[in-house]
Amino acid sequence: MEAPFLPVDANRLTEPTSIAIAQRLQRREILTSLSPTAIATAYVPWGPDQLQRDRPVMLLHGFDSSVFEFRRLQPLLAATYPTWNVDLLGFGFTDRPVGLPFTPTAIKTHLYYTWKALIGKPMVLVGASMGGAAAIDFALTYPEAVHQLILIDGAGFAKGPDISRFMVPPLGYLAAEFLRRPGVRRKVSLQAYHDPNLVTVDAELCAALHLQLPRWREAIIAFTKSGGYNFLADKITQLTVPTLIVWGDRDRILGTADATKFHQAIANSDLVWIADCGHVPHLEKPQATAIALQAFIDSD
């Protein structure tokens, strides 16, 4: 049975992994220091015996994405490790309460309380694209919560576009509506994959379901106005946690130079290239990505 907060369009999903995420997706009320009211946080738990096993894994999606981003990778990891696939504050299917800030600080604060509620022990934190920047920021602030860090074509060095000055009425509304357009989202997907055949109807649906949730537009505008993770580049060298950098060798979103920059900046790091792959190895080459992640996690 699918989560009641999912849009009815979720019934049109066709890929078995997409359907499995929809069926496992749930929400939990998470109390944080951000508000006296709990935040309904969306996540997908999957794996053996959950907290009875070592090496819990948490997955963080990219910008304007959701838990569906890990639909092909999570089941492969969950065969060995307990995994929690979480929607960040302001994104995906996590609630967007009125009055809350949708900033990197609020995101990592919410994530900390989510980690305490769901896991409560040092974890393997996996972040893809913007989720990589969120994971770095979290690991620097809460090192006691992160046992190993994994960045999949992660943001952090690359500066986002300076469009925050346009995020005022009515320009913010127009920018968000532009991002909502199916043609625009399809163009981004075609840029993200090396193999355009993977931009299927099911993939486009997975990438757009969360747009139908309340206050999607307001949260996207607020996060963009905050400047996002543009402050992070100078802090990356401060990371001491063991880190794996996984990168598609045909990435056309962030390019490939940042992979080496991460490897050079993070003292305790490994770099693995995924061949013939674009910006989303976890979607385009999930088996190769899972093998790289499992080898790193088990090497500890």
Secondary structure, DSSP 4 states (H G I P E B T S, - for coil): ---TTS-GGGGG--SHHHHHHHHH-EEEEE--SS-SS-EEEEEEEESSSGGGSSS-EEEE--TT--GGGGTTTHHHHHTTS-EEEEPPTTSTTS---TT---SHHHHHHHHHHHHHHHT-S-EEEEEETHHHHHHHHHHHH-GGGEEEEEEES--SSSPPP--GGG-STTHHHHHHHHHH-HHHHHHHHHHH-SSGGG--HHHHHHTTGGGGSTTHHHHHHHHHHTTTTTT-GGGGGG--S-EEEEEETT-SSS-SHHHHHHHHHSSSEEEEEETT--S-HHHHSHHHHHHHHHHHHHH-
